[in-house]
Amino acid sequence: MIIGTVIVAAGRGERAGTPQEGPKQYRRIGGEPVIRHTLRQFLTWQQAGPIVVVIHPDDQTLFAEACENLAEAGRILTTFGGATRQQSVLEGLRCLSQTDATHVMIHDAARPFIGHDLLNRIAAELESGEAAVLPALPVTDTLKRAGLDATVETTVARAGLWAAQTPQSFALPAILDAHLRAASSDRHDFTDDASIAEWAGIPVRLVEGSPDNVKLTLRRDITMADEKLSRHPALPDVRTGNGYDVHQLVEGDGVTLCGVFMPHDQKLSGHSDADVALHALTDALLATCGAGDIGDHFPPSDPQWKGAASRIFLAHAAEIVRQHGGIITNADVSIIAEAPKVGPHREAMRQNLSDILGISIDRCSIKATTNEKIGFIGRKEGIAAIATATVVYGVLSS
């Protein structure tokens, strides 16, 4: 199951302010555009697949500015919306159908407080085989039906009534087909995607929504959201992992450190290529999400790893981090050895880390020092490495 996302952001949001203030999804709360908050929640969710944002043709610059320097923004696809929300969703579904997504979450850009807990609840229902899942909250207010003269005609029983939220989620082929059928039947009066599913005969399963998952509709909603974030600013979930490894030096023709082979009169002894630096960094990455250590994933007793390149281990750890919703922001390795000299190979090592981890080279640091001829390192009996990895896992509330 690959869960794609369609974020609907093509509306004009007239009720949220004057035209001069721009569409509500680009208004600022907590110092950032509303849509940036929304996108961040999906980009940092560990199960998120392809993300399609449906924008208005006039908003291309606004959208580009909203995504500027947003981590993982390169994963986002965009398409233009139609005259109505229903038409915009259809365009988003058509775009998403060109990816490998099997399911879709359709979400309003103006719901920036969507939480990972709710996304996980919806995903669990999709995983169980539900074709349509609707997050909703039971109606708690007393409801009245009034006539045109504003006189109450009756009190509406609220038992069994629910207030719908987004993301409304579906098996992608089913909801795309339902939207296409609705369009070909000249039905453009549906108020949400669940109602289209109901019309198409797709059973819709309710899951508990979240009172925080509010839609910003009016100017005061945006003002209150800004005040909320100002009082309780979002804090990034930054985690740091450390790794340490050491390998013995024996007679040989060279050592491999950070994937770079350096001719030497000794080599490092180990089951794999014994790249002590990449081993330490692999452990550091795994530590940021509590995923054990390198030996848990690549046991030295397993013959398939004999002589293996350690870049395989580091790439595997980076993928585990991403599966947990992490974004690698920095990798730092200190190599402790009397010889060979690391300095001439430092840039090649940094480039290797950049390539393997998929981060810019300025986020990759290689340092080297000797042990002042003290201990086993000083006697040239071994080389050690200490590594630190910094990973951001979404946002914490203060």
PANU-108316 format. One record per residue (C-alpha): residue in three letters; y, z, x. Coordinates in steps of 0.2 Angstrom, whole numbers. Layout:
<sefis>
<'ALA',<Y,Z,X>>;
...
</sefis>
This chain:
<sefis>
<'MET',<0,0,0>>;
<'ILE',<17,-5,7>>;
<'ILE',<32,1,-3>>;
<'GLY',<47,-10,-2>>;
<'THR',<64,-5,-9>>;
<'VAL',<77,-14,-19>>;
<'ILE',<94,-6,-19>>;
<'VAL',<105,-12,-32>>;
<'ALA',<123,-13,-25>>;
<'ALA',<131,-28,-33>>;
<'GLY',<141,-19,-47>>;
<'ARG',<160,-17,-48>>;
<'GLY',<160,1,-54>>;
<'GLU',<176,0,-64>>;
<'ARG',<174,17,-71>>;
<'ALA',<175,25,-54>>;
<'GLY',<193,21,-50>>;
<'THR',<205,7,-49>>;
<'PRO',<201,-11,-42>>;
<'GLN',<211,-7,-27>>;
<'GLU',<199,7,-22>>;
<'GLY',<185,-5,-22>>;
<'PRO',<167,-4,-29>>;
<'LYS',<161,14,-30>>;
<'GLN',<146,11,-19>>;
<'TYR',<158,9,-5>>;
<'ARG',<170,24,-9>>;
<'ARG',<168,38,4>>;
<'ILE',<160,54,2>>;
<'GLY',<158,66,16>>;
<'GLY',<167,53,27>>;
<'GLU',<155,39,24>>;
<'PRO',<152,26,11>>;
<'VAL',<141,31,-4>>;
<'ILE',<129,17,0>>;
<'ARG',<127,23,18>>;
<'HIS',<121,40,12>>;
<'THR',<108,31,0>>;
<'LEU',<102,19,14>>;
<'ARG',<99,33,26>>;
<'GLN',<88,42,14>>;
<'PHE',<76,27,13>>;
<'LEU',<78,22,31>>;
<'THR',<72,39,37>>;
<'TRP',<58,41,24>>;
<'GLN',<41,39,33>>;
<'GLN',<33,28,20>>;
<'ALA',<48,15,18>>;
<'GLY',<43,-3,20>>;
<'PRO',<55,-18,19>>;
<'ILE',<72,-14,11>>;
<'VAL',<82,-27,1>>;
<'VAL',<100,-23,-4>>;
<'VAL',<107,-33,-18>>;
<'ILE',<126,-35,-15>>;
<'HIS',<141,-45,-23>>;
<'PRO',<146,-60,-13>>;
<'ASP',<163,-53,-11>>;
<'ASP',<157,-37,-3>>;
<'GLN',<149,-44,13>>;
<'THR',<162,-37,24>>;
<'LEU',<162,-20,15>>;
<'PHE',<143,-19,17>>;
<'ALA',<143,-24,35>>;
<'GLU',<156,-10,38>>;
<'ALA',<145,2,28>>;
<'CYS',<130,-1,39>>;
<'GLU',<139,-1,56>>;
<'ASN',<130,9,69>>;
<'LEU',<117,15,55>>;
<'ALA',<101,18,64>>;
<'GLU',<87,6,59>>;
<'ALA',<100,-5,49>>;
<'GLY',<91,-20,57>>;
<'ARG',<77,-18,45>>;
<'ILE',<88,-21,30>>;
<'LEU',<88,-38,21>>;
<'THR',<102,-43,9>>;
<'THR',<103,-55,-6>>;
<'PHE',<117,-59,-19>>;
<'GLY',<116,-52,-36>>;
<'GLY',<119,-59,-53>>;
<'ALA',<131,-56,-67>>;
<'THR',<121,-41,-74>>;
<'ARG',<111,-27,-66>>;
<'GLN',<95,-35,-73>>;
<'GLN',<99,-52,-65>>;
<'SER',<103,-43,-49>>;
<'VAL',<86,-34,-49>>;
<'LEU',<77,-50,-52>>;
<'GLU',<86,-57,-36>>;
<'GLY',<81,-42,-26>>;
<'LEU',<63,-43,-32>>;
<'ARG',<62,-62,-27>>;
<'CYS',<68,-58,-10>>;
<'LEU',<56,-43,-8>>;
<'SER',<42,-54,-14>>;
<'GLN',<44,-64,2>>;
<'THR',<39,-49,13>>;
<'ASP',<22,-40,14>>;
<'ALA',<27,-27,1>>;
<'THR',<14,-23,-12>>;
<'HIS',<25,-10,-22>>;
<'VAL',<43,-8,-25>>;
<'MET',<56,6,-28>>;
<'ILE',<71,0,-37>>;
<'HIS',<86,12,-34>>;
<'ASP',<104,13,-38>>;
<'ALA',<115,12,-23>>;
<'ALA',<126,25,-32>>;
<'ARG',<113,39,-31>>;
<'PRO',<115,45,-13>>;
<'PHE',<107,62,-15>>;
<'ILE',<89,55,-18>>;
<'GLY',<77,66,-8>>;
<'HIS',<61,63,2>>;
<'ASP',<52,75,-9>>;
<'LEU',<55,65,-25>>;
<'LEU',<50,49,-15>>;
<'ASN',<34,57,-10>>;
<'ARG',<30,62,-28>>;
<'ILE',<33,44,-34>>;
<'ALA',<23,37,-19>>;
<'ALA',<8,48,-24>>;
<'GLU',<8,41,-41>>;
<'LEU',<8,24,-35>>;
<'GLU',<-6,28,-23>>;
<'SER',<-16,34,-37>>;
<'GLY',<-16,17,-45>>;
<'GLU',<-1,19,-58>>;
<'ALA',<8,2,-60>>;
<'ALA',<24,9,-66>>;
<'VAL',<32,26,-61>>;
<'LEU',<48,33,-69>>;
<'PRO',<57,49,-62>>;
<'ALA',<65,58,-76>>;
<'LEU',<71,75,-81>>;
<'PRO',<68,83,-98>>;
<'VAL',<83,83,-110>>;
<'THR',<90,101,-111>>;
<'ASP',<106,98,-121>>;
<'THR',<106,98,-140>>;
<'LEU',<108,80,-146>>;
<'LYS',<118,74,-161>>;
<'ARG',<119,57,-169>>;
<'ALA',<136,53,-176>>;
<'GLY',<143,39,-187>>;
<'LEU',<157,27,-183>>;
<'ASP',<170,40,-189>>;
<'ALA',<163,53,-176>>;
<'THR',<156,64,-190>>;
<'VAL',<139,71,-185>>;
<'GLU',<125,63,-196>>;
<'THR',<110,73,-189>>;
<'THR',<103,83,-174>>;
<'VAL',<91,74,-164>>;
<'ALA',<75,83,-159>>;
<'ARG',<75,84,-140>>;
<'ALA',<56,87,-139>>;
<'GLY',<48,74,-128>>;
<'LEU',<65,66,-123>>;
<'TRP',<68,63,-105>>;
<'ALA',<83,57,-95>>;
<'ALA',<78,42,-83>>;
<'GLN',<83,41,-65>>;
<'THR',<79,29,-51>>;
<'PRO',<70,24,-40>>;
<'GLN',<59,17,-54>>;
<'SER',<44,11,-45>>;
<'PHE',<31,-2,-49>>;
<'ALA',<17,-13,-42>>;
<'LEU',<28,-28,-36>>;
<'PRO',<19,-43,-44>>;
<'ALA',<18,-34,-61>>;
<'ILE',<37,-30,-62>>;
<'LEU',<42,-47,-54>>;
<'ASP',<32,-55,-68>>;
<'ALA',<39,-44,-81>>;
<'HIS',<57,-48,-75>>;
<'LEU',<53,-67,-75>>;
<'ARG',<46,-66,-92>>;
<'ALA',<61,-57,-99>>;
<'ALA',<73,-70,-91>>;
<'SER',<63,-84,-98>>;
<'SER',<63,-76,-115>>;
<'ASP',<82,-75,-114>>;
<'ARG',<81,-56,-115>>;
<'HIS',<96,-48,-105>>;
<'ASP',<98,-32,-115>>;
<'PHE',<87,-21,-106>>;
<'THR',<96,-5,-99>>;
<'ASP',<83,-1,-85>>;
<'ASP',<68,-8,-76>>;
<'ALA',<56,4,-85>>;
<'SER',<61,-3,-102>>;
<'ILE',<57,-21,-96>>;
<'ALA',<40,-14,-90>>;
<'GLU',<37,-6,-107>>;
<'TRP',<42,-23,-116>>;
<'ALA',<29,-32,-105>>;
<'GLY',<15,-19,-109>>;
<'ILE',<15,-10,-93>>;
<'PRO',<11,9,-95>>;
<'VAL',<25,19,-87>>;
<'ARG',<20,36,-80>>;
<'LEU',<33,50,-79>>;
<'VAL',<36,61,-64>>;
<'GLU',<47,75,-62>>;
<'GLY',<64,69,-56>>;
<'SER',<77,79,-47>>;
<'PRO',<93,87,-53>>;
<'ASP',<102,82,-37>>;
<'ASN',<98,64,-39>>;
<'VAL',<114,61,-49>>;
<'LYS',<122,44,-52>>;
<'LEU',<140,43,-47>>;
<'THR',<149,34,-61>>;
<'LEU',<166,41,-64>>;
<'ARG',<180,45,-52>>;
<'ARG',<177,64,-54>>;
<'ASP',<158,61,-49>>;
<'ILE',<164,54,-32>>;
<'THR',<177,68,-30>>;
<'MET',<163,81,-33>>;
<'ALA',<151,73,-22>>;
<'ASP',<164,72,-8>>;
<'GLU',<168,91,-11>>;
<'LYS',<149,95,-10>>;
<'LEU',<146,86,6>>;
<'SER',<162,94,13>>;
<'ARG',<156,111,9>>;
<'HIS',<138,108,14>>;
<'PRO',<139,94,27>>;
<'ALA',<122,85,31>>;
<'LEU',<115,90,47>>;
<'PRO',<103,78,56>>;
<'ASP',<86,84,59>>;
<'VAL',<86,82,78>>;
<'ARG',<70,87,87>>;
<'THR',<67,88,106>>;
<'GLY',<49,87,113>>;
<'ASN',<44,91,131>>;
<'GLY',<30,84,141>>;
<'TYR',<22,88,158>>;
<'ASP',<9,79,168>>;
<'VAL',<2,79,186>>;
<'HIS',<-11,68,194>>;
<'GLN',<-19,70,211>>;
<'LEU',<-15,58,225>>;
<'VAL',<-30,50,234>>;
<'GLU',<-32,36,247>>;
<'GLY',<-27,19,240>>;
<'ASP',<-14,5,240>>;
<'GLY',<-1,10,228>>;
<'VAL',<5,20,212>>;
<'THR',<10,15,195>>;
<'LEU',<25,25,188>>;
<'CYS',<33,20,171>>;
<'GLY',<23,4,171>>;
<'VAL',<29,-1,188>>;
<'PHE',<17,-3,203>>;
<'MET',<24,3,220>>;
<'PRO',<14,-1,235>>;
<'HIS',<9,15,245>>;
<'ASP',<-4,22,256>>;
<'GLN',<-11,32,242>>;
<'LYS',<-15,30,223>>;
<'LEU',<-15,42,208>>;
<'SER',<-32,47,202>>;
<'GLY',<-36,47,184>>;
<'HIS',<-46,39,170>>;
<'SER',<-33,27,165>>;
<'ASP',<-20,19,177>>;
<'ALA',<-14,38,180>>;
<'ASP',<4,34,176>>;
<'VAL',<9,52,176>>;
<'ALA',<27,48,170>>;
<'LEU',<22,38,154>>;
<'HIS',<9,52,151>>;
<'ALA',<22,65,151>>;
<'LEU',<33,55,140>>;
<'THR',<19,52,128>>;
<'ASP',<16,70,126>>;
<'ALA',<35,73,123>>;
<'LEU',<36,61,109>>;
<'LEU',<20,68,100>>;
<'ALA',<28,85,101>>;
<'THR',<43,80,90>>;
<'CYS',<31,78,75>>;
<'GLY',<17,90,80>>;
<'ALA',<5,76,83>>;
<'GLY',<-5,85,97>>;
<'ASP',<-6,78,114>>;
<'ILE',<-11,62,123>>;
<'GLY',<-29,69,126>>;
<'ASP',<-31,71,107>>;
<'HIS',<-27,52,104>>;
<'PHE',<-35,45,120>>;
<'PRO',<-48,57,127>>;
<'PRO',<-53,54,145>>;
<'SER',<-71,55,140>>;
<'ASP',<-69,39,130>>;
<'PRO',<-74,24,142>>;
<'GLN',<-63,12,133>>;
<'TRP',<-48,20,141>>;
<'LYS',<-55,18,159>>;
<'GLY',<-41,9,169>>;
<'ALA',<-31,7,153>>;
<'ALA',<-12,3,155>>;
<'SER',<-3,19,150>>;
<'ARG',<10,9,140>>;
<'ILE',<-3,8,127>>;
<'PHE',<-2,27,125>>;
<'LEU',<17,27,124>>;
<'ALA',<18,13,112>>;
<'HIS',<5,22,101>>;
<'ALA',<15,39,102>>;
<'ALA',<31,29,97>>;
<'GLU',<22,22,82>>;
<'ILE',<17,39,76>>;
<'VAL',<34,45,77>>;
<'ARG',<41,31,67>>;
<'GLN',<27,34,54>>;
<'HIS',<33,51,52>>;
<'GLY',<51,45,49>>;
<'GLY',<58,48,66>>;
<'ILE',<71,37,76>>;
<'ILE',<69,39,94>>;
<'THR',<86,41,102>>;
<'ASN',<83,46,120>>;
<'ALA',<69,47,133>>;
<'ASP',<72,56,150>>;
<'VAL',<59,57,164>>;
<'SER',<60,67,180>>;
<'ILE',<47,62,193>>;
<'ILE',<43,74,207>>;
<'ALA',<35,66,222>>;
<'GLU',<38,66,241>>;
<'ALA',<34,47,241>>;
<'PRO',<35,33,237>>;
<'LYS',<54,31,234>>;
<'VAL',<58,29,215>>;
<'GLY',<76,23,218>>;
<'PRO',<73,5,221>>;
<'HIS',<62,3,205>>;
<'ARG',<72,14,194>>;
<'GLU',<80,0,183>>;
<'ALA',<63,-9,181>>;
<'MET',<56,8,175>>;
<'ARG',<71,10,163>>;
<'GLN',<68,-7,156>>;
<'ASN',<50,-4,153>>;
<'LEU',<54,12,143>>;
<'SER',<67,2,133>>;
<'ASP',<54,-12,129>>;
<'ILE',<40,0,124>>;
<'LEU',<50,12,114>>;
<'GLY',<61,-2,106>>;
<'ILE',<78,7,111>>;
<'SER',<92,2,121>>;
<'ILE',<91,4,140>>;
<'ASP',<106,16,140>>;
<'ARG',<95,28,131>>;
<'CYS',<82,28,144>>;
<'SER',<84,39,160>>;
<'ILE',<73,40,175>>;
<'LYS',<76,53,189>>;
<'ALA',<67,58,204>>;
<'THR',<66,72,216>>;
<'THR',<55,79,230>>;
<'ASN',<47,96,231>>;
<'GLU',<55,100,248>>;
<'LYS',<38,99,256>>;
<'ILE',<33,114,246>>;
<'GLY',<16,116,237>>;
<'PHE',<4,102,232>>;
<'ILE',<18,90,229>>;
<'GLY',<26,94,246>>;
<'ARG',<9,91,254>>;
<'LYS',<7,74,246>>;
<'GLU',<-8,80,236>>;
<'GLY',<-1,74,219>>;
<'ILE',<14,68,209>>;
<'ALA',<21,77,194>>;
<'ALA',<32,72,180>>;
<'ILE',<43,81,167>>;
<'ALA',<49,71,151>>;
<'THR',<60,75,137>>;
<'ALA',<61,65,121>>;
<'THR',<74,66,107>>;
<'VAL',<70,60,90>>;
<'VAL',<80,61,73>>;
<'TYR',<70,64,58>>;
<'GLY',<82,61,43>>;
<'VAL',<94,74,37>>;
<'LEU',<93,93,35>>;
<'SER',<104,102,22>>;
<'SER',<115,116,30>>;
</sefis>
